[in-house]
Amino acid sequence: MAFFFLKSTHCCAAAINPAALRPFVTVLFQTVTNCVLSLSPMILSSLSTKEDIPVQTTLDTIVAFEGKGLHTGAFASVVVRPAPADHGIVFRRTDVTDHADVSALWSNVIVSPLNTRIENAAGTKVSTIEHIMAALAGCGIHNALIEVSGPEVPILDGSAAEFVEGFMRAGVRTMSAPLRVIEVLKPVTVTVGGATATLTPADTLHIEFEIDFADRAIGHQEKHLNMSNGAFVRELCDSRTFCRSSDVDAMRAQGLALGGTLENAVVVDGAEVLSPGGLRHRDEAVRHKMLDALGDLYTAGAPILGRYTGQKAGHAVTNALLRALFDDPDAWGWAVADAATAARLPGAGIRWSDLPAVA
């Protein structure tokens, strides 16, 4: 607008007396310049502040997967769609006509052996959500609608790597809503049988896990990871679910592992790994337990700032830990993430080079 005014003034002045109006034009130009220069720091500061406020995310486009369920053996397709801010992670059974949506929240988790199952008030269930939940958390995706054509999410290769690759190809879109996180304010511990899980305060998410199996192919393993800077994608996402050969018949007698094969699970027998190609990591078993823990912790409804420590823990124990956390109002609180906090969350700054070659 200032340019138009100067141009118009110059045109009119040319018809009258350019020399007489030159001092006026010079003063006006200098005044406009000074105004712009005085405002620019405020404009830049405003833009910088806006860019520094962490916001929620969703997928940039849809992504699809398909395969057999680990426990049901039933074929299912999955379509993951972008979702609006504050939508969270919601599963939708496309084979169910009424009450098809189930929010992936700790309060909807029901006790089930060897996997994480969610159920809404109408009884609609979705099973084995832990791997896709881990991939969403590890890619920093806060809102998604996951359409599933059956009762169980496909197991794919037994890890979360294919989900991660799909999400990275789809891309992540930022949204105009602030990102809230859950802060652990004091230690919380649960013990179920011989398994224990604990959450303690920390400025980012740490996962520490310890397992101990009689089979020498697994044995005693322990690992700790700060989940910042793409650690999940780089260190955990390709680690597969595992079981002992001696347990397979017992699981199938209970209606479990009906879709399990040597191609989608690591099966061990004593010191021997029966699955073709052997292990992807020497400590693949404990890495997979950490993958499961990240997926189960994401049912909190937001990223968690805290240190999770699991000893022989499984899905039911992690859910019991979340219930104990939220049952104690002094143990947790909401916070709006600042730039420094967001930079430490799982999924921040992940790169294609972080993705294992197996994906």
C-alpha positions in Angstrom: 0.0 0.0 0.0 2.9 2.4 0.8 4.4 1.6 -2.7 1.1 2.5 -4.4 0.8 5.8 -2.5 4.4 6.8 -3.4 3.9 5.8 -7.0 0.6 7.8 -7.2 2.2 10.8 -5.5 5.1 10.7 -8.0 2.8 10.6 -11.0 0.7 13.6 -9.7 3.9 15.5 -8.8 5.3 15.0 -12.3 2.4 16.9 -13.7 2.9 19.7 -11.2 6.5 20.3 -10.1 8.7 17.3 -9.4 11.6 19.4 -8.0 9.3 21.0 -5.5 7.9 17.7 -4.2 11.2 15.8 -4.0 11.9 16.7 -0.4 8.4 15.6 0.6 8.8 12.3 -1.2 12.2 11.7 0.5 10.8 12.3 3.9 7.8 10.1 3.3 10.1 7.3 2.0 12.3 7.5 5.0 9.3 7.5 7.4 7.9 4.4 5.8 11.3 2.7 5.9 11.8 3.5 9.6 8.3 2.1 10.4 9.1 -1.2 8.6 12.5 -1.5 10.3 11.0 -0.8 13.7 8.2 -3.4 13.2 10.4 -6.1 11.7 11.9 -7.3 15.0 8.4 -7.7 16.4 7.2 -9.5 13.2 10.2 -11.8 13.3 9.8 -12.5 17.0 6.2 -13.4 16.5 6.9 -15.7 13.6 9.7 -17.4 15.6 7.5 -17.9 18.6 4.8 -19.4 16.5 7.2 -21.8 14.9 8.7 -22.8 18.2 5.4 -23.9 19.7 5.1 -27.7 19.3 1.9 -28.8 17.8 0.0 -32.1 17.3 0.5 -34.2 14.2 -1.4 -36.6 12.0 -0.5 -38.5 8.8 -0.3 -36.5 5.6 -2.1 -39.2 3.6 -3.6 -42.6 4.1 -1.6 -45.8 4.3 -2.7 -49.4 4.1 -1.5 -52.8 5.4 -2.8 -56.3 5.2 -2.0 -59.8 6.5 -2.9 -62.5 9.1 -3.6 -61.9 12.7 -1.1 -63.6 15.0 -3.7 -65.2 17.3 -6.9 -65.5 15.3 -5.1 -66.4 12.0 -7.8 -64.4 10.2 -6.8 -62.2 7.3 -7.4 -58.5 7.8 -6.7 -55.2 6.1 -5.8 -52.0 7.9 -6.2 -48.4 6.5 -4.7 -45.7 8.7 -6.2 -42.3 7.9 -5.4 -38.7 9.0 -7.5 -37.4 11.9 -8.3 -34.0 13.3 -6.6 -32.4 16.3 -7.4 -33.9 19.7 -8.9 -37.0 18.0 -6.2 -39.3 19.4 -5.7 -42.8 18.2 -9.1 -44.6 17.4 -9.6 -48.0 15.9 -12.7 -48.6 13.7 -14.0 -52.1 12.9 -15.2 -51.9 9.3 -16.9 -55.2 9.7 -19.1 -54.0 12.5 -22.2 -51.9 11.8 -22.9 -50.2 15.1 -20.5 -48.9 17.8 -17.5 -49.7 15.6 -15.1 -47.2 17.1 -12.8 -48.1 20.0 -10.4 -45.5 21.4 -6.9 -46.8 22.1 -6.9 -45.8 25.8 -5.7 -47.6 28.9 -9.2 -47.6 30.3 -10.4 -49.6 27.3 -7.7 -52.3 27.6 -9.1 -55.7 28.8 -7.0 -58.5 30.2 -5.9 -60.9 27.5 -3.0 -63.2 27.3 0.0 -62.4 25.1 -1.4 -59.2 23.4 -3.1 -55.9 24.0 -6.8 -55.9 23.4 -9.2 -52.9 23.6 -13.0 -53.0 23.9 -15.6 -50.3 23.9 -18.8 -50.2 26.1 -20.8 -52.0 23.4 -18.3 -54.9 23.4 -16.5 -54.2 20.1 -13.0 -55.4 20.4 -9.7 -55.0 18.5 -6.7 -57.2 19.4 -2.9 -57.1 19.0 -2.7 -53.3 18.7 0.7 -53.0 20.5 2.9 -53.0 17.4 1.0 -50.4 15.4 0.7 -48.3 18.5 4.4 -48.5 19.1 5.0 -47.4 15.4 2.6 -44.4 15.9 4.4 -43.4 19.1 7.9 -43.9 17.6 7.0 -41.8 14.5 5.5 -39.0 16.6 1.9 -39.3 15.3 -0.7 -38.1 17.8 -4.0 -38.4 15.8 -5.1 -41.2 13.5 -8.2 -43.3 12.5 -7.3 -46.9 12.1 -9.8 -48.9 10.1 -9.5 -52.7 10.6 -11.6 -55.2 8.6 -11.6 -57.8 11.4 -11.0 -58.4 15.1 -7.2 -58.4 15.0 -4.5 -56.1 13.6 -2.2 -58.1 11.2 1.1 -59.3 12.6 3.0 -58.6 9.4 6.6 -59.8 10.1 6.1 -59.8 13.9 7.8 -56.4 14.4 6.7 -52.8 13.9 9.1 -52.1 11.0 6.5 -52.3 8.2 4.2 -49.9 10.1 7.0 -47.5 10.6 8.0 -47.6 6.9 4.4 -47.0 5.9 4.0 -44.0 8.2 7.3 -42.5 7.0 6.2 -42.9 3.4 2.8 -41.3 4.1 4.5 -38.4 5.8 3.5 -36.4 8.9 1.4 -33.2 8.9 1.5 -30.6 11.7 -1.8 -29.2 13.1 -2.8 -25.9 14.7 -3.3 -27.4 18.2 -0.8 -27.4 21.0 0.8 -30.7 22.0 0.1 -31.9 25.6 2.2 -34.4 27.4 1.8 -36.5 30.6 4.4 -35.8 33.2 5.2 -38.5 35.8 5.5 -36.6 39.1 6.3 -39.4 41.5 7.3 -43.1 41.4 4.5 -45.6 40.8 5.1 -49.4 40.9 3.0 -52.5 40.3 3.9 -56.2 40.8 1.9 -59.0 39.3 3.2 -62.5 40.1 6.9 -62.3 39.4 6.7 -59.3 37.1 7.3 -55.7 38.1 6.9 -52.4 36.2 7.7 -48.9 37.5 7.3 -45.3 36.2 9.5 -42.6 37.7 9.9 -38.9 36.8 12.2 -38.0 33.9 12.4 -35.1 31.4 11.8 -37.5 28.5 10.7 -41.1 27.9 13.2 -43.8 28.9 12.5 -47.5 28.7 14.5 -50.0 30.7 13.7 -53.7 30.5 15.0 -57.0 31.9 14.0 -60.5 31.0 15.2 -64.0 32.0 14.4 -67.2 30.1 15.6 -70.7 30.6 16.2 -71.2 26.8 19.8 -70.3 26.1 18.8 -68.7 22.8 17.3 -65.9 25.0 18.7 -66.3 28.5 19.1 -63.1 30.6 18.9 -59.9 28.7 18.6 -56.3 29.8 18.6 -53.0 27.9 18.0 -49.3 28.5 17.2 -46.6 25.9 16.5 -42.9 25.9 13.7 -42.9 23.4 14.7 -39.5 21.9 16.2 -38.8 18.5 14.8 -41.7 16.5 15.9 -44.4 19.0 12.7 -46.5 18.5 13.0 -46.5 14.7 16.8 -47.2 14.8 17.0 -49.6 17.7 13.7 -51.4 18.3 11.2 -51.3 15.5 12.5 -54.3 13.6 12.6 -56.6 16.6 10.0 -59.5 16.3 7.7 -61.1 18.7 9.1 -64.4 20.1 8.1 -67.6 21.8 9.5 -70.9 23.0 8.8 -73.9 20.8 7.5 -75.8 23.8 4.8 -73.2 24.3 3.3 -73.3 20.8 1.0 -76.3 21.3 -0.3 -74.9 24.6 -1.1 -71.5 23.1 -2.9 -73.1 20.2 -4.9 -75.3 22.5 -6.1 -72.0 24.1 -7.0 -70.5 20.7 -3.9 -68.4 20.5 -1.0 -68.1 17.9 -3.3 -69.6 15.2 -1.6 -67.3 12.7 1.9 -67.7 14.0 4.6 -69.0 11.8 8.4 -69.1 11.6 8.1 -66.1 9.3 6.3 -63.8 11.7 7.8 -64.8 15.0 11.1 -65.8 16.5 10.7 -69.3 17.8 13.5 -70.8 20.0 14.1 -74.3 21.3 16.8 -74.3 24.0 19.9 -72.8 22.4 18.5 -73.0 18.8 16.7 -70.3 16.9 14.2 -72.1 14.6 13.2 -69.1 12.5 15.0 -68.8 9.1 17.8 -66.3 9.2 18.2 -66.4 12.9 18.1 -63.2 15.1 18.1 -59.7 13.8 19.8 -58.6 17.0 21.6 -60.7 19.6 19.2 -59.3 22.2 16.2 -59.2 19.9 13.9 -60.6 22.6 14.4 -57.8 25.1 14.2 -55.2 22.3 10.8 -56.6 21.4 9.6 -56.3 25.0 10.6 -52.7 24.9 8.7 -52.2 21.6 5.6 -53.7 23.3 6.1 -51.4 26.3 6.2 -48.3 24.1 3.0 -49.3 22.3 1.2 -50.1 25.6 2.4 -46.9 27.2 0.9 -44.9 24.2 -2.5 -46.0 25.4 -2.0 -43.3 28.0 -3.5 -40.9 25.4 -0.4 -38.7 25.0 3.4 -39.0 25.1 4.7 -39.7 28.6 7.6 -38.0 30.2 9.0 -40.6 32.6 11.3 -43.6 33.0 9.6 -47.0 32.5 11.4 -49.9 34.1 10.1 -53.4 33.4 11.3 -56.7 34.9 9.7 -59.7 33.2 6.7 -57.5 32.6 4.1 -57.9 29.8 1.0 -56.2 28.4 -1.2 -56.8 31.5 1.5 -55.5 33.9 2.0 -52.3 31.8 -1.7 -51.7 31.7 -1.9 -52.2 35.5 0.9 -49.6 35.8 -1.0 -47.0 33.8 -4.1 -47.7 35.9 -2.1 -47.2 39.1 -0.6 -44.0 37.7 -4.0 -42.4 36.7 -5.6 -43.6 39.9 -3.2 -41.3 41.9 -3.8 -37.6 41.0 -0.5 -36.7 42.7 1.5 -39.0 40.5 0.9 -37.4 37.2 -0.1 -34.1 35.4 -0.7 -32.6 32.1 1.8 -30.1 30.5 1.9 -28.2 27.2 5.1 -29.3 25.5 7.7 -26.5 24.8 10.2 -26.8 22.0 12.9 -28.4 24.1 10.5 -31.0 25.4 9.1 -31.8 22.0 12.6 -32.3 20.6 13.2 -35.1 23.1 10.0 -37.1 22.4 10.0 -40.3 20.4 9.5 -39.5 16.7 11.2 -36.1 16.8 13.7 -35.8 14.0 13.5 -39.3 12.6 15.2 -39.9 9.3 15.0 -42.5 6.5 18.6 -43.5 7.5 17.2 -44.6 10.9 15.0 -47.2 9.4 16.6 -50.7 9.5 17.2 -52.4 6.1 14.7 -55.2 6.9 11.8 -52.8 6.6 
